[in-house]
Amino acid sequence: MTKKGFTLLETLFALTILTTGFFSTFGLLRKSISVTTTNINQLIAANLAQEGIEIIRNIRDSGYVSGDDWNTILLSLNNGTCSECEADFDDEILEDSLDGDPYLKINSDTYQYNLGIDSKFKRRISINRGGGLCVEIAVPADCIMIEVDVLWSERGNEFIFDAEDYIYNFY
């Protein structure tokens, strides 16, 4: 007569394999969620940086429409440069950051400095007449370099997204 069933050793071996598989899958799932969160924040940072560049372009274009000089944006700044400026999408001037490095606030999917609750993102806009590649691609007096840095912290790590562009005297 033969006995049918599993021995204690076979059962422990099967449980070890199942437990290892479960924890491996759980670890992979956890890492996947972490990477997804980082990618979402990088996408938001890229869009905030692009928005910073577009804000400067809009200020320049508003000056053109009102008949001002193309570089009116520089006239309100010290020495025609700004290393840590801030501006919202509805601003018509660029201002030195008074609070040092304020967080952008989020209000119904809109990032700005005035309304909403603090987000994890900070944006620094820097402009410099004739800076960067201006000497190589244009007359330095007719070129402004725009640099936008978006910073945030996530799980104890500091991240930064940099963007750079140039605007010119096209009129």
N, C-alpha and C positions, 0 to 999 in steps of 0.2 A: 504494500500500500504506500503510495506516494502522497506527500502533503503538498497542497497547493497554497500559495500565498508568498508574501515577501518576508525576508528576514529583516532583523533590525538593522543590519549593516546596509542592505539594499535601500531601505527606507531613508536612512541618514544620508546616503550618497545622493539619492534623488532630491531630498530637501536641500542639500548643499548646492546642487546644480540649479534648482529653481530659485533659491535665494540669491545666488550670484547673478543670475539672469535678471532678476527683479531689480537689484541694486544697480547693475550696469545700465539698465533702461532708465531708471530714475535719475541717475547721474547725467546721462545723455540728455534727458528731458530738461533737467535743471540748467545745464550749459546752453541748450538751445534757447531757452527763455531769456537767459542772460545776454546772449549774443543778439537776440531780437530786440531787446530793450536798448542795447548800445546802438544798434543800427537805426532804430527810430530816433534816438537823440541826435545822432550824426546827421540824419536827414533834416530834422528841425533846425539844427545849427547851420547847415548849408543854406537853408532857406532864409534864416535870420541874417546871415552874412550877405546874401544876395539882396535882401531887402535894404540892408545898410547902404550898399552901393547904389541901389535905385533911389534911395532918399536923397543922396548927394546929387545924382543926376537930375532929380525933380527940382531941387533947389536951384541948380544951375539953369534949368529950362524955365523955371518961373521968373528968374531974373531976365532972361531973354525976352519973355513975353511982356514983361513990364517995362522993357527998354533999358534995363540996367546993363552994366558991363558984365561980360561972361563970367568973370571971377569974383562977383559980388560975394560969393560964399566965403572968400578969403579975407575980405575987407573987415569983417567983424571979428576976426581972430587975431591973436597976438603974433606978430611976425609972419603972418600968412601960413601958419602951420597949426595943427592941433593934434596932440598925441593921444588924448583920451576924451573924445567928444561923444555926445549923445544926441540923438534926434529920433523922433517918432515918425511914423508914416504920414502924419498930417502936419508935420512941422515945416516951416518955410525958412528956418534958420538952424544953423549948427551951433551947439553950445558946448563949452567946456563942462565936463562932468563935475558938478558941484559936490556930489556925495562920494567922490572917489571912484567907486566901482559898483554902481547900483545894479540890483537884479532887475531884469525885465519882469513885468507883471503880465499875467494872462487873464483875459476877460473875454469870455465867449469866443475862444479860438483866435483871439487877437493879442499879439504881444505888444506891450507899450510900457512906458515908464510911469504913467499917472494913475491908471485905474486897474483894479483887479487884485489878485493875490500873487505873491512872489512866486516866480517860476525858478527853475534851477539854472537858468541861462543869464549870462552877462554879455553885453556887446560893447566893444570898444571900436570907435571909428576914428581913424587917423587920416589926415590929409596933409600933403606937402607939395608945394609948387616946385616943379622941376625935379622931384625925387624919383628914385628908382630908375626905370628904363626911359624916362622922359628925354634924357640926353641922347639916347640912341634912336628914338622913334619920332621925336618932334623937337621943335624949338622949346627949350626948357621954360621960357616965360609963358608959353601958350599951352602948358601941360600941367595937370594936377594928378598926383598919384593918390589913390584911395586905398587904404588898407582897413579891413574889417576883421576883427578877432571875436569869435564867440567862444566863451568859456563855460564849462559846467563841471560839476563833480558827480561821480556815480560810484557807489560802493567803495568809497575811500580812494578812488582814482581821479586824477584831474585830467580833463580833456580840453583840447583847444582845436577850433576849426578856423583856418586862415583863408582869407580871400583878398585878392588884389586886382585893381582895375585902374584905368586911366581915363580922364576926361580932357577934352581939348577945346581950344578956342576955335569953334567951327563957324563963327560969324564975325 
